[in-house]
């Protein structure tokens, strides 16, 4: 297989763990919240593809300049990110990804440009996926950074320190990589491990959605802002969970603070928002919705 010519494959996938660690056998990088992409570049020519094989050239024209930093055929692996106030913003990136009008894309190109954060090179004149990671990093090092192409930095051994830094600055987390690992196309490997930062807060339970089929229900969440409960999204809970049984006993309402945000789904039950629960999540969207929410339990008063 010629990985430059034959592009019908997916980038190496990460496994996941909850706890950061130190190890002399690993390097550690900041995990950016963006769009995974492979870039196929040669002098005067470039193709940018997401993990599903969709070509992104027209969506992020500023990245086309990456072809100018190569002298032969190369394949780069990395993340397309959009920075807002010093942090990568997935919400702003999503907003940009939905644009199709060329004038709007050009406006965003000038006012909200993206950057390709490159963390690996798979091909340089030939397939180099069988080289150890640190050797590939050494090859990648010779490609100069630009306004739109940045090589991700890494540290050796000290994963816990880097994780604590990302937590302090509210970044998504870190990635641990075996420093001798080869690049494994189309595979999920324990050689690369993502460790995400999670945050937890307390939310009002304003209702629930329970369908006849399935073992899970959804809790409708709200949080108090400006003396009003605002919609924060939903979180799953097991139907047999004793706390869900307690929630179902709360006084039901025909309407409540969040009625305007909800459809007239026959399976929705609105309740008086007196109970609160703790929910773990990775981020809040611009609209205040939780990303990757996990129910941790009812608040014990």
MARLUM-429274 format. One record per residue: residue number from 0; residue in three letters; x, y, z of N, C-alpha, C, O in turn. Coordinates in steps of 0.1 Angstrom, whole numbers. Layout:
! residues N
    nr   rest      nx      ny      nz     cax     cay     caz      cx      cy      cz      ox      oy      oz
   NUM    Ala       X       Y       Z       X       Y       Z       X       Y       Z       X       Y       Z
...
//
This chain:
! residues 301
    nr   rest      nx      ny      nz     cax     cay     caz      cx      cy      cz      ox      oy      oz
     0    Unk       8     -12       0       0       0       0       9      13       0      18      14       8
     1    Unk       6      21      -9      13      34     -10       4      44      -3      -6      49      -8
     2    Unk       8      48      10      -1      57      18      -2      71      13     -11      78      17
     3    Unk       7      75       4       5      88      -2      -5      88     -14     -13      97     -16
     4    Unk      -4      77     -22     -13      76     -33     -26      70     -30     -37      75     -34
     5    Unk     -26      59     -22     -39      52     -18     -43      58      -4     -38      54       6
     6    Unk     -54      66      -5     -57      74       7     -70      69      14     -76      76      22
     7    Unk     -74      57      11     -86      51      17     -83      44      30     -84      32      31
     8    Unk     -79      52      40     -76      47      53     -79      57      64     -80      69      61
     9    Unk     -79      53      76     -82      63      87     -69      64      96     -61      55      97
    10    Unk     -67      76     102     -55      78     111     -56      69     123     -66      64     127
    11    Unk     -44      67     129     -43      60     141     -52      65     152     -52      77     155
    12    Unk     -59      56     159     -69      61     169     -63      59     183     -53      51     185
    13    Unk     -68      67     192     -63      67     206     -72      58     215     -84      57     213
    14    Unk     -66      52     225     -74      46     236     -75      57     247     -70      68     245
    15    Unk     -82      54     257     -85      64     267     -84      59     281     -87      47     284
    16    Unk     -78      67     290     -77      64     304     -82      76     312     -82      87     307
    17    Unk     -85      74     325     -90      85     333     -79      92     341     -80     104     345
    18    Unk     -68      85     344     -58      90     353     -44      93     347     -39      84     340
    19    Unk     -39     105     348     -26     108     342     -15     100     349     -16      96     361
    20    Unk      -4      99     342       7      91     348      21      96     343      21     104     333
    21    Unk      31      93     350      45      95     346      51      82     341      48      72     346
    22    Unk      60      83     331      66      71     325      78      75     317      77      84     308
    23    Unk      90      69     319     101      72     310     100      67     296     107      71     287
    24    Unk      90      58     294      88      52     281      78      60     272      75      56     261
    25    Unk      73      71     277      62      79     270      66      94     269      74      99     277
    26    Unk      61     100     258      61     114     257      47     119     259      37     111     258
    27    Unk      45     132     263      32     137     266      30     150     259      39     159     258
    28    Unk      18     151     252      14     163     245       1     169     250      -7     161     256
    29    Unk      -1     181     247     -14     187     250     -24     182     240     -21     181     228
    30    Unk     -36     179     245     -47     174     236     -55     187     232     -61     193     241
    31    Unk     -55     189     219     -63     201     214     -77     196     210     -79     185     205
    32    Unk     -87     205     211    -100     202     208    -103     207     194    -107     218     192
    33    Unk    -101     198     184    -103     203     170    -108     192     161    -115     182     166
    34    Unk    -105     193     148    -108     183     138     -96     175     134     -87     181     129
    35    Unk     -96     162     136     -85     154     132     -84     154     117     -94     153     110
    36    Unk     -72     156     112     -70     156      97     -57     151      93     -47     151     100
    37    Unk     -56     145      81     -44     141      74     -42     151      62     -51     154      55
    38    Unk     -29     155      61     -26     164      50     -16     158      41      -5     153      45
    39    Unk     -20     157      28     -11     151      18      -6     163      10     -13     170       3
    40    Unk       7     166      11      13     178       5      25     174      -3      33     165       0
    41    Unk      27     182     -14      39     182     -22      40     196     -28      31     203     -28
    42    Unk      52     199     -33      53     213     -39      42     216     -49      41     210     -59
    43    Unk      34     226     -45      24     231     -54      11     224     -54       2     227     -61
    44    Unk      10     214     -45      -3     206     -44      -5     201     -30       4     198     -22
    45    Unk     -18     201     -26     -22     197     -12     -36     192     -12     -45     197     -19
    46    Unk     -38     182      -4     -52     177      -1     -53     175      14     -45     169      21
    47    Unk     -64     181      20     -66     180      34     -79     172      36     -89     175      31
    48    Unk     -78     161      44     -89     152      46     -91     150      60     -82     148      68
    49    Unk    -104     149      64    -108     146      78    -107     131      80    -104     124      71
    50    Unk    -110     126      92    -108     112      95    -118     103      88    -116      91      86
    51    Unk    -129     109      82    -138     102      75    -136     103      60    -143      98      52
    52    Unk    -124     109      56    -121     109      42    -127     121      34    -125     122      22
    53    Unk    -133     130      41    -139     142      34    -129     153      32    -121     156      41
    54    Unk    -128     158      19    -118     168      16    -122     182      21    -133     186      19
    55    Unk    -113     188      28    -116     201      35    -109     213      29    -110     224      34
    56    Unk    -103     212      17     -96     223      11    -104     235      10     -99     246      13
    57    Unk    -117     234       6    -125     246       3    -130     253      16    -133     264      16
    58    Unk    -129     245      27    -134     250      40    -124     258      48    -127     267      55
    59    Unk    -111     255      45    -100     261      53     -89     265      43     -78     260      43
    60    Unk     -92     275      34     -82     279      24     -69     284      29     -59     283      22
    61    Unk     -69     289      41     -56     293      47     -46     282      49     -34     284      49
    62    Unk     -51     270      50     -42     258      52     -35     254      39     -26     246      40
    63    Unk     -40     259      28     -34     255      15     -20     259      14     -12     254       6
    64    Unk     -16     269      22      -2     274      21       8     264      27      20     266      25
    65    Unk       3     254      33      12     244      39      20     237      28      31     232      31
    66    Unk      15     237      16      23     230       5      36     237       2      45     232      -4
    67    Unk      37     250       7      49     258       4      61     254      13      72     258      11
    68    Unk      58     246      24      69     243      33      75     229      30      85     225      37
    69    Unk      70     222      20      75     209      17      83     209       4      81     217      -5
    70    Unk      93     200       3     101     199      -9      99     185     -16     104     183     -27
    71    Unk      91     176     -10      88     164     -16      74     159     -10      68     166      -2
    72    Unk      69     148     -15      57     143     -10      57     139       5      66     132       9
    73    Unk      47     144      12      46     142      27      32     139      31      22     144      24
    74    Unk      30     132      42      17     130      48      19     134      63      27     129      70
    75    Unk      11     144      67      11     149      81      -2     145      88     -12     145      82
    76    Unk      -1     142     101     -12     139     109     -13     150     120      -3     153     126
    77    Unk     -25     155     122     -27     165     132     -41     169     135     -50     162     131
    78    Unk     -43     181     140     -56     186     144     -57     200     139     -49     209     140
    79    Unk     -69     203     133     -73     216     129     -79     223     140     -89     218     146
    80    Unk     -74     234     145     -80     241     156     -82     256     153     -77     261     144
    81    Unk     -91     262     161     -93     276     160     -92     282     174     -99     278     184
    82    Unk     -83     291     176     -80     297     189     -88     309     192     -90     318     183
    83    Unk     -94     310     204    -101     321     209     -96     324     223     -97     315     232
    84    Unk     -91     336     225     -86     340     238     -75     330     244     -75     327     256
    85    Unk     -67     325     235     -56     317     240     -59     302     241     -50     294     244
    86    Unk     -72     298     239     -76     284     240     -82     280     227     -89     288     220
    87    Unk     -81     267     223     -88     262     211    -103     261     214    -107     256     225
    88    Unk    -111     266     205    -126     266     207    -132     257     197    -133     260     185
    89    Unk    -137     246     202    -144     236     193    -157     242     188    -162     240     177
    90    Unk    -164     250     196    -177     256     192    -175     266     180    -182     266     171
    91    Unk    -164     274     181    -161     283     170    -157     276     158    -160     280     147
    92    Unk    -150     265     160    -146     257     149    -158     250     142    -158     250     129
    93    Unk    -167     246     150    -179     240     144    -187     250     136    -192     247     125
    94    Unk    -188     262     141    -194     273     134    -188     275     120    -195     277     110
    95    Unk    -175     275     120    -167     277     108    -169     265      98    -170     266      86
    96    Unk    -170     253     104    -171     240      96    -184     240      88    -185     233      78
    97    Unk    -194     247      93    -208     246      86    -209     256      75    -219     256      68
    98    Unk    -199     265      73    -200     275      63    -198     269      49    -189     261      47
    99    Unk    -206     274      39    -204     270      25    -202     282      16    -197     281       5
   100    Unk    -207     293      20    -206     305      12    -192     310      12    -185     312      22
   101    Unk    -186     312       0    -172     316      -2    -169     329       5    -158     331      11
   102    Unk    -178     339       4    -175     352      10    -174     351      26    -166     357      32
   103    Unk    -183     342      32    -183     340      46    -170     333      50    -164     336      60
   104    Unk    -166     323      42    -154     315      45    -142     324      44    -133     324      53
   105    Unk    -142     333      34    -130     343      33    -130     353      45    -119     357      49
   106    Unk    -142     357      49    -143     365      61    -137     358      73    -129     364      81
   107    Unk    -141     346      76    -136     339      87    -121     336      85    -113     336      95
   108    Unk    -116     333      73    -102     331      70     -94     343      75     -83     341      81
   109    Unk     -99     355      73     -91     367      77     -93     370      92     -84     375      98
   110    Unk    -105     368      97    -108     372     111    -108     361     121    -106     364     133
   111    Unk    -110     348     117    -110     337     127    -102     325     120    -108     315     117
   112    Unk     -90     327     117     -82     317     109     -80     304     118     -79     305     130
   113    Unk     -79     293     111     -76     280     118     -61     278     117     -54     284     109
   114    Unk     -56     268     125     -42     264     124     -42     249     124     -50     242     131
   115    Unk     -33     243     117     -30     229     117     -19     226     127      -8     229     125
   116    Unk     -23     219     138     -13     215     148      -8     201     144     -16     192     146
   117    Unk       4     200     140       9     188     135      17     180     145      26     185     152
   118    Unk      13     167     147      20     159     157      26     147     152      32     139     159
   119    Unk      25     144     139      32     132     133      34     134     118      27     142     112
   120    Unk      44     127     113      46     126      98      47     111      95      54     104     101
   121    Unk      39     108      85      38      93      81      45      90      68      48      78      65
   122    Unk      48     100      60      54      98      47      63     110      44      59     121      45
   123    Unk      75     107      40      84     117      35      92     111      23     103     106      25
   124    Unk      87     112      11      93     105       0      91      90       0      91      84     -11
   125    Unk      88      85      12      85      70      13      77      68      26      77      78      35
   126    Unk      71      57      28      64      53      40      73      53      52      83      45      52
   127    Unk      71      60      62      79      60      74      71      56      87      75      59      98
   128    Unk      59      50      85      51      46      96      57      36     105      53      34     117
   129    Unk      67      28     100      73      18     108      85      23     117      91      15     124
   130    Unk      88      35     115      99      41     123      93      44     137      81      47     139
   131    Unk     102      43     148      97      47     161      92      62     162      97      70     154
   132    Unk      83      65     171      77      78     171      88      89     172      87      99     165
   133    Unk      98      87     181     107      98     183     116     101     170     120     112     168
   134    Unk     118      90     162     125      92     150     116     100     140     121     108     132
   135    Unk     103      97     140      94     105     131      93     119     136      92     128     128
   136    Unk      93     121     149      93     135     155     106     142     150     105     154     147
   137    Unk     117     136     150     130     142     145     129     146     131     133     157     127
   138    Unk     122     138     122     120     141     108     111     153     107     113     163      99
   139    Unk     100     153     115      90     164     115      96     177     119      92     188     115
   140    Unk     106     177     128     112     189     134     118     198     123     118     210     125
   141    Unk     122     193     112     128     202     102     119     210      94     123     219      87
   142    Unk     105     207      95      95     215      88      92     228      97      88     227     108
   143    Unk      94     239      91      93     252      98      78     255     102      69     252      94
   144    Unk      76     261     113      63     266     117      59     278     109      68     286     105
   145    Unk      46     280     107      41     292     100      29     297     108      26     292     119
   146    Unk      22     306     102      10     311     108      -1     300     109     -10     300     117
   147    Unk       0     290     100     -11     280      98      -6     266     100     -14     256     100
   148    Unk       7     264     103      13     251     105      22     252     117      32     258     117
   149    Unk      18     244     128      26     245     140      28     230     145      19     222     146
   150    Unk      41     227     148      44     214     153      41     214     168      45     223     176
   151    Unk      33     204     173      30     204     187      42     200     196      49     191     193
   152    Unk      44     208     206      55     204     215      52     192     224      40     189     225
   153    Unk      62     186     230      60     175     239      70     175     250      81     181     248
   154    Unk      67     168     260      77     166     271      79     151     274      70     143     271
   155    Unk      90     147     279      93     133     282      89     131     297      92     139     306
   156    Unk      83     119     299      82     113     313      71     120     322      64     112     328
   157    Unk      70     133     322      62     140     332      48     143     328      44     154     325
   158    Unk      40     132     327      26     134     323      17     141     333       8     148     329
   159    Unk      20     138     346      11     144     356      13     159     357       3     166     358
   160    Unk      26     164     355      28     178     355      21     185     344      14     195     346
   161    Unk      21     179     332      15     185     320       0     185     322      -7     194     318
   162    Unk      -5     174     327     -20     173     329     -25     184     339     -35     190     337
   163    Unk     -17     186     350     -21     197     359     -21     211     353     -29     219     356
   164    Unk     -11     213     344     -11     226     337     -23     227     328     -29     238     328
   165    Unk     -27     217     321     -39     218     312     -51     220     320     -61     227     316
   166    Unk     -52     213     332     -64     215     341     -65     230     346     -75     235     346
   167    Unk     -53     235     349     -53     249     354     -58     259     344     -65     269     347
   168    Unk     -54     256     331     -58     265     320     -70     261     313     -74     266     302
   169    Unk     -77     251     318     -90     246     313     -89     241     298     -97     244     290
   170    Unk     -78     234     296     -76     228     283     -82     214     283     -86     209     294
   171    Unk     -83     207     271     -91     195     271     -84     183     278     -90     174     283
   172    Unk     -70     183     278     -63     172     285     -50     170     278     -44     179     272
   173    Unk     -45     157     279     -32     154     274     -33     141     266     -43     134     267
   174    Unk     -23     138     258     -21     126     251      -8     120     255       3     126     253
   175    Unk      -8     107     259       5     100     262       8      91     251      -1      84     246
   176    Unk      20      91     246      24      83     235      37      75     238      47      81     242
   177    Unk      37      62     235      49      54     237      59      59     227      57      60     215
   178    Unk      71      63     232      81      70     224      87      61     213      93      65     204
   179    Unk      85      48     214      90      38     204      79      33     195      81      24     187
   180    Unk      67      38     197      55      33     189      56      35     174      61      46     170
   181    Unk      52      26     166      50      28     152      37      34     150      28      34     159
   182    Unk      34      39     137      21      45     134      12      34     128      16      28     118
   183    Unk       1      32     135      -7      20     132     -20      25     125     -30      29     131
   184    Unk     -20      25     111     -31      29     103     -43      20     105     -42       8     107
   185    Unk     -55      27     106     -68      20     107     -69      12     120     -78       4     122
   186    Unk     -61      15     130     -62       8     143     -63      18     155     -59      29     154
   187    Unk     -69      13     165     -69      19     178     -59      12     187     -59       0     189
   188    Unk     -50      20     192     -38      14     199     -37      20     213     -40      31     216
   189    Unk     -32      11     222     -29      15     236     -15      22     237     -11      27     247
   190    Unk      -8      23     225       4      31     225       2      46     225      10      53     230
   191    Unk     -10      50     221     -15      64     223     -27      65     232     -37      58     229
   192    Unk     -26      73     242     -37      73     252     -41      87     255     -32      96     258
   193    Unk     -54      90     253     -59     103     257     -64     103     271     -70      94     276
   194    Unk     -61     114     278     -65     116     292     -72     129     293     -65     140     293
   195    Unk     -85     129     294     -92     142     294     -94     148     308     -95     141     318
   196    Unk     -95     162     308     -99     169     319    -114     169     320    -121     170     311
   197    Unk    -119     166     332    -133     166     335    -137     177     346    -129     178     355
   198    Unk    -148     183     344    -152     193     354    -166     188     359    -173     181     352
   199    Unk    -169     192     372    -182     188     377    -189     200     383    -183     208     390
   200    Unk    -202     201     381    -210     211     387    -224     205     391    -227     194     388
   201    Unk    -231     213     398    -245     208     403    -255     215     394    -254     227     391
   202    Unk    -265     207     390    -276     212     381    -290     208     387    -291     198     394
   203    Unk    -300     217     384    -313     213     388    -319     203     378    -316     203     366
   204    Unk    -326     194     383    -333     184     375    -347     189     372    -355     190     381
   205    Unk    -350     192     360    -362     199     356    -372     189     349    -383     193     345
   206    Unk    -368     177     347    -376     167     341    -368     155     336    -356     154     339
   207    Unk    -375     146     330    -368     134     325    -375     129     312    -387     132     310
   208    Unk    -368     122     304    -374     115     292    -372     100     294    -360      95     295
   209    Unk    -383      93     294    -382      79     296    -391      72     286    -403      73     285
   210    Unk    -384      65     277    -391      57     267    -393      43     271    -385      38     280
   211    Unk    -402      36     265    -405      22     270    -394      13     267    -390       4     276
   212    Unk    -387      14     256    -376       5     252    -363      11     257    -362      23     259
   213    Unk    -353       2     260    -340       7     264    -339       7     279    -349       8     286
   214    Unk    -327       7     284    -324       7     298    -321      20     304    -319      22     316
   215    Unk    -319      30     295    -316      44     299    -327      54     298    -335      53     289
   216    Unk    -327      64     307    -335      75     306    -326      88     305    -314      86     307
   217    Unk    -332      99     302    -324     112     302    -330     122     312    -342     123     313
   218    Unk    -321     128     319    -325     139     328    -324     152     321    -314     154     314
   219    Unk    -334     161     323    -333     174     317    -327     183     328    -332     185     339
   220    Unk    -316     190     324    -308     198     334    -310     213     332    -312     218     321
   221    Unk    -310     220     343    -310     234     343    -300     240     353    -297     233     363
   222    Unk    -296     252     351    -287     259     360    -292     273     362    -297     280     353
   223    Unk    -290     278     375    -296     292     378    -286     303     373    -275     303     377
   224    Unk    -292     312     365    -284     323     360    -294     335     360    -305     334     355
   225    Unk    -289     346     366    -297     358     366    -311     355     372    -321     360     367
   226    Unk    -311     348     383    -324     344     390    -334     337     382    -346     337     384
   227    Unk    -329     330     372    -337     322     363    -330     309     360    -318     309     358
   228    Unk    -338     298     359    -332     285     356    -331     284     340    -341     285     333
   229    Unk    -319     282     335    -316     281     321    -313     267     317    -306     259     325
   230    Unk    -316     263     305    -314     249     300    -299     246     298    -292     254     293
   231    Unk    -294     235     304    -280     231     303    -278     218     295    -267     214     293
   232    Unk    -289     212     291    -288     199     283    -294     187     290    -302     189     299
   233    Unk    -289     176     286    -295     163     292    -283     154     296    -272     156     291
   234    Unk    -286     145     305    -276     135     309    -283     121     311    -294     121     315
   235    Unk    -277     111     307    -283      97     308    -282      92     322    -273      95     329
   236    Unk    -292      83     325    -292      77     338    -299      63     336    -309      62     328
   237    Unk    -295      53     344    -302      40     343    -316      40     348    -318      47     359
   238    Unk    -325      34     342    -339      34     347    -340      27     360    -349      30     368
   239    Unk    -331      17     363    -332      10     376    -324      17     387    -324      12     398
   240    Unk    -317      27     384    -310      35     394    -320      40     404    -330      46     401
   241    Unk    -317      37     417    -325      41     428    -327      57     429    -338      61     433
   242    Unk    -317      64     424    -319      78     424    -329      83     413    -336      93     415
   243    Unk    -329      75     402    -339      79     392    -353      76     397    -363      83     394
   244    Unk    -355      65     405    -368      62     410    -372      73     420    -384      76     420
   245    Unk    -363      79     427    -366      90     436    -370     102     427    -379     110     431
   246    Unk    -363     105     417    -366     116     408    -380     115     402    -387     125     401
   247    Unk    -384     103     399    -397     101     393    -409     104     403    -420     106     398
   248    Unk    -406     104     415    -416     107     426    -418     122     428    -427     125     436
   249    Unk    -410     130     422    -412     145     423    -425     150     417    -430     143     408
   250    Unk    -430     161     422    -442     166     417    -441     170     402    -432     177     398
   251    Unk    -450     165     394    -450     168     380    -457     181     377    -466     186     383
   252    Unk    -452     187     366    -457     200     361    -461     199     347    -456     191     339
   253    Unk    -471     208     343    -474     209     329    -464     218     321    -462     215     309
   254    Unk    -459     228     328    -449     236     322    -439     239     333    -442     239     345
   255    Unk    -427     243     329    -417     248     339    -408     258     332    -410     262     320
   256    Unk    -397     262     338    -388     272     332    -383     268     318    -380     277     310
   257    Unk    -381     256     316    -374     251     304    -383     247     293    -379     241     283
   258    Unk    -397     249     294    -406     244     284    -402     249     270    -404     241     260
   259    Unk    -398     261     269    -395     267     256    -384     260     249    -383     261     236
   260    Unk    -375     253     256    -363     246     250    -367     232     246    -358     226     239
   261    Unk    -378     227     250    -381     213     248    -392     211     237    -401     219     236
   262    Unk    -391     200     230    -401     196     221    -413     191     228    -413     188     240
   263    Unk    -424     188     221    -436     182     227    -435     167     227    -445     161     224
   264    Unk    -424     162     229    -422     147     229    -431     141     240    -431     145     251
   265    Unk    -438     131     236    -448     125     245    -441     118     257    -447     115     267
   266    Unk    -428     116     255    -421     109     266    -414     118     276    -408     113     286
   267    Unk    -416     131     274    -410     141     284    -420     143     296    -432     145     294
   268    Unk    -414     142     308    -421     145     320    -414     157     327    -402     155     330
   269    Unk    -421     168     329    -415     179     336    -418     178     351    -429     174     355
   270    Unk    -408     182     359    -410     181     373    -406     194     380    -399     202     374
   271    Unk    -410     196     392    -406     208     400    -391     207     402    -386     197     407
   272    Unk    -384     218     398    -369     217     399    -364     220     413    -358     230     416
   273    Unk    -366     210     422    -361     211     435    -348     202     438    -339     206     445
   274    Unk    -348     191     431    -336     182     433    -325     187     424    -327     192     413
   275    Unk    -313     185     430    -301     189     422    -292     176     421    -292     168     430
   276    Unk    -284     176     410    -275     164     408    -261     170     404    -260     181     398
   277    Unk    -251     162     406    -238     165     402    -235     158     388    -238     146     387
   278    Unk    -231     166     379    -228     161     365    -213     164     362    -209     175     364
   279    Unk    -206     154     356    -193     156     352    -193     159     337    -201     152     330
   280    Unk    -184     168     332    -185     171     318    -171     176     314    -163     180     322
   281    Unk    -169     177     300    -156     182     296    -156     197     292    -146     204     293
   282    Unk    -168     202     289    -168     216     284    -183     221     283    -192     212     281
   283    Unk    -185     234     284    -198     240     281    -197     247     268    -187     254     265
   284    Unk    -207     245     259    -207     252     247    -211     266     249    -214     271     260
   285    Unk    -210     274     238    -213     288     238    -227     290     243    -230     300     250
   286    Unk    -236     281     240    -250     282     244    -253     277     258    -264     277     263
   287    Unk    -242     272     265    -243     267     278    -247     252     280    -250     248     290
   288    Unk    -246     245     268    -249     231     269    -236     223     273    -225     227     270
   289    Unk    -238     212     280    -227     204     284    -222     194     273    -230     188     266
   290    Unk    -209     193     272    -203     183     263    -199     171     271    -192     172     282
   291    Unk    -202     159     266    -199     146     273    -203     145     287    -195     142     296
   292    Unk    -216     148     290    -220     148     304    -221     134     310    -225     124     303
   293    Unk    -218     132     322    -219     119     330    -226     122     343    -221     130     351
   294    Unk    -236     115     346    -244     116     359    -235     110     370    -231      99     369
   295    Unk    -233     118     380    -225     113     392    -233     110     404    -230     102     413
   296    Unk    -245     117     405    -254     114     417    -262     126     421    -259     137     417
   297    Unk    -272     124     429    -280     135     435    -272     142     446    -264     136     453
   298    Unk    -274     155     447    -268     162     458    -274     158     471    -286     158     472
   299    Unk    -266     156     481    -270     152     494    -271     164     503    -260     169     507
   300    Unk    -282     168     507    -284     180     516    -284     176     530    -285     184     539
//
